Amino acid sequence: MPTLQPIVLITGASGGIGAALAQAFAGRDHRLVLVARREPQLAEVADRIAAGGHPRPHIVSLDLASPGAGDRLARMLLDAGLEPEVVVNNAGFGLLGSAAEIDRAQQLAMIDLNMRIATDLSLRFVDSLERHKGGILNVASVLGFVPGPGMAVYHATKAYLLSFSQALHQELKPRGVRVTVLCPGPVETEFGVRPVGYFSRRTVRPMEHVIRHGMAGFLAGDPVVIPGRDNKVLSLLPRLLPRRAILSMVGASKRRRFEAS
């Protein structure tokens, strides 16, 4: 069997945290494969990386929530002579509103993207990750630490990814594969900040801060990374407050946001 070239596979890489992580891994001399639905935006990210003197990433325009997406992506990599040494599961989206009122198909698609494909790609390439002593970086959210009336399915998907990643960290550590879950709060970008639930302005972190801490935690083999002291406090709410109080607080803040939008 011919030798396959090791790459960093990054989903949801057409913008935001995914694009910023692509820049960070490129800066460490990794070859990249960037995956997202939006091909023009992917090409822009790849062009920026190439303009910085790094090899231009291979881009794959693919709807990861579609049936069989993991199989198609794996075939594309194999046909191109590539295999992951690092998998970054960043693809995902959220919906605001009551779960009983939001389109059910959209919520099921959210589960497919936020949970199923992240699980698929985390497990599918374990053998190649072990060969290259690489790892998995899953991008969840500090919202995964609390239930979320007003964004019930989104919070639940991030709670799953948090739990799954921590367990996988323990399981794959003996094989030399590091697994880290990055749990940011709201992130400040050049486009500003989208308000999220009960977050205060103090919890917002610049993109560079989130990426720096996420990369450092991944390279150190930390199981969980929560950028920002205030976000760390938020992650402790289930230990500090009764569940009923958390549900009331989160639900009220989401209603205020919905009414203001």
C-alpha positions in Angstrom: 0.0 0.0 0.0 1.5 3.4 -0.9 2.3 5.8 1.9 -0.5 8.3 2.5 0.3 11.9 3.3 -0.7 13.0 6.8 -3.1 16.0 6.9 -5.2 18.0 9.4 -8.8 17.6 8.5 -10.9 20.6 9.6 -14.7 20.7 9.2 -16.7 23.9 9.2 -13.6 25.7 7.9 -15.2 28.4 5.7 -15.2 31.0 8.4 -15.1 31.7 12.2 -13.3 29.4 14.5 -12.8 26.8 11.8 -10.9 29.2 9.5 -8.9 30.6 12.4 -7.9 27.0 13.4 -6.9 26.4 9.8 -4.5 29.3 10.0 -3.1 28.1 13.3 -2.4 24.6 12.1 -0.9 25.9 8.8 1.4 28.1 10.9 2.7 24.9 12.5 3.6 23.5 9.0 0.7 21.1 8.7 -0.9 20.2 5.4 -4.7 20.9 5.5 -7.9 19.6 4.1 -10.7 22.1 4.7 -14.4 20.9 4.5 -17.6 23.0 4.4 -20.6 23.5 2.2 -19.6 27.0 0.9 -16.9 26.5 -1.7 -16.2 30.2 -2.5 -15.5 30.9 1.2 -13.4 27.8 1.5 -11.3 28.9 -1.4 -10.8 32.4 0.2 -9.5 30.7 3.4 -7.2 28.5 1.3 -5.9 31.5 -0.7 -5.2 33.4 2.5 -3.2 30.5 3.9 -1.3 30.1 0.7 -0.6 33.9 0.6 1.1 33.5 4.0 3.7 31.2 2.5 2.1 27.9 3.4 1.0 25.1 1.1 -2.5 25.8 -0.2 -5.0 23.5 1.6 -7.1 21.0 -0.3 -10.7 22.1 -0.1 -13.8 19.8 -0.1 -17.2 21.3 -0.7 -19.6 18.9 1.1 -22.8 19.0 3.1 -21.7 16.9 6.0 -25.3 16.6 7.3 -26.2 14.6 4.2 -26.5 10.8 4.3 -23.2 9.1 3.6 -21.2 12.2 3.9 -18.5 10.5 6.0 -18.1 7.7 3.5 -17.7 10.2 0.6 -15.2 12.3 2.5 -13.1 9.2 3.4 -13.1 8.1 -0.3 -12.0 11.6 -1.4 -9.1 11.5 1.0 -8.0 8.1 0.0 -8.2 8.9 -3.7 -6.1 11.9 -3.1 -3.5 9.9 -1.2 -4.2 11.6 2.1 -5.0 10.5 5.7 -5.7 12.5 8.8 -3.2 12.9 11.6 -5.5 15.4 13.3 -9.3 15.7 13.0 -10.9 19.0 13.9 -14.7 18.7 14.2 -15.9 22.3 14.1 -18.9 22.1 11.8 -22.2 22.8 13.5 -25.1 25.3 13.8 -27.7 26.4 16.3 -31.4 27.5 16.2 -33.1 29.9 18.6 -36.6 29.3 19.7 -38.9 26.7 21.3 -38.1 23.2 20.2 -41.8 22.5 19.7 -42.1 25.4 17.3 -38.9 25.2 15.3 -38.9 23.2 12.1 -38.3 19.6 13.2 -36.3 18.7 10.1 -33.9 21.5 10.8 -33.4 20.3 14.3 -32.8 16.8 13.2 -30.2 18.1 10.7 -28.6 20.0 13.6 -28.3 16.7 15.5 -26.8 15.0 12.4 -24.2 17.8 11.9 -23.4 18.6 15.5 -23.3 15.0 16.9 -23.5 12.3 14.3 -20.8 13.5 11.8 -18.5 14.6 14.7 -18.8 11.1 16.1 -18.3 9.5 12.7 -15.1 11.5 11.9 -13.8 11.1 15.5 -13.9 7.3 15.2 -13.4 6.7 11.5 -9.7 7.7 11.4 -8.5 6.4 14.7 -6.0 4.1 13.1 -4.3 6.8 11.1 -4.4 9.2 14.1 -2.6 6.5 16.1 0.0 6.0 13.4 0.9 9.7 13.3 0.5 10.2 17.1 -2.1 12.9 16.3 -5.4 13.6 17.8 -8.9 15.0 17.7 -10.0 18.5 18.5 -13.8 18.8 18.9 -15.3 22.3 19.1 -18.3 22.3 21.5 -19.4 25.3 23.6 -19.6 26.3 27.2 -23.4 26.0 26.6 -22.9 22.3 26.7 -22.6 22.5 30.5 -26.2 23.6 31.1 -29.6 22.7 29.6 -31.0 25.4 27.3 -34.7 26.2 27.1 -34.9 28.4 24.0 -32.1 26.5 22.3 -32.8 23.0 23.7 -31.4 20.9 20.9 -28.3 23.0 20.4 -27.4 22.8 24.1 -28.0 19.1 24.1 -25.8 18.5 21.1 -23.0 20.4 22.7 -23.5 18.5 26.0 -23.2 15.2 24.0 -20.0 16.4 22.3 -18.5 17.4 25.6 -19.3 14.1 27.3 -18.2 12.0 24.2 -14.9 13.9 23.9 -14.0 13.4 27.5 -14.7 9.7 27.4 -12.8 9.3 24.1 -9.9 11.2 25.7 -9.6 8.5 28.3 -10.1 5.6 25.8 -7.6 6.8 23.2 -4.9 8.1 25.5 -3.2 4.7 25.8 -2.9 4.6 22.0 -1.1 7.9 21.9 -4.1 9.8 20.4 -4.9 13.0 22.2 -8.6 14.2 22.4 -9.5 17.7 23.4 -12.9 19.5 23.5 -12.8 23.2 23.1 -15.7 25.0 24.9 -15.7 28.7 24.0 -18.4 31.2 24.9 -19.2 34.0 22.4 -16.3 34.9 20.2 -15.4 38.4 18.9 -14.6 38.5 15.2 -14.1 41.2 12.6 -17.9 41.0 12.1 -18.7 41.7 15.7 -20.4 39.5 18.3 -23.7 37.6 18.0 -25.4 37.6 21.4 -25.8 34.1 22.9 -28.3 33.5 25.7 -27.4 34.7 29.1 -23.8 35.6 28.3 -22.6 39.0 29.5 -20.2 41.2 27.5 -17.5 40.1 29.9 -17.6 36.6 28.7 -16.8 37.6 25.1 -13.3 36.6 24.0 -11.3 37.7 20.9 -10.9 35.0 18.3 -7.1 35.0 18.8 -7.5 34.3 22.5 -9.8 31.4 21.9 -7.6 29.9 19.2 -4.4 30.3 21.3 -5.9 28.6 24.3 -7.5 25.9 22.2 -4.3 25.1 20.4 -2.2 25.1 23.6 -4.7 22.8 25.3 -4.8 20.4 22.4 -1.0 20.2 22.1 -0.7 19.7 25.8 -3.3 16.9 25.7 -5.8 18.6 27.9 -9.3 17.0 27.9 -11.3 20.2 28.1 -10.4 23.8 27.3 -12.6 26.7 28.4 -11.1 30.0 27.3 -11.8 32.9 29.8 -12.3 33.0 33.5 -15.9 34.1 33.3 -16.7 31.2 30.9 -15.1 28.8 33.4 -17.4 30.1 36.1 -20.4 29.6 33.8 -19.3 26.0 33.3 -19.5 25.5 37.1 -23.1 26.6 37.3 -24.5 23.1 37.6 -22.4 22.6 40.7 -23.3 26.0 42.2 -27.0 26.3 41.6 -30.1 24.0 41.6 -31.1 22.7 38.2 -34.4 24.5 38.4 -32.7 27.9 38.9 -30.5 27.3 35.9 -33.4 26.3 33.7 -35.3 29.5 34.8 -32.3 31.7 34.2 -31.4 30.3 30.8 -35.0 30.3 29.6 -35.6 33.9 30.6 -32.4 35.1 28.9 -33.3 33.3 25.7 -36.8 34.8 25.7 -35.3 38.3 26.1 -33.0 37.6 23.2 -35.8 36.3 21.0 -38.0 39.3 21.8 -35.2 41.7 20.9 -34.4 40.0 17.6 
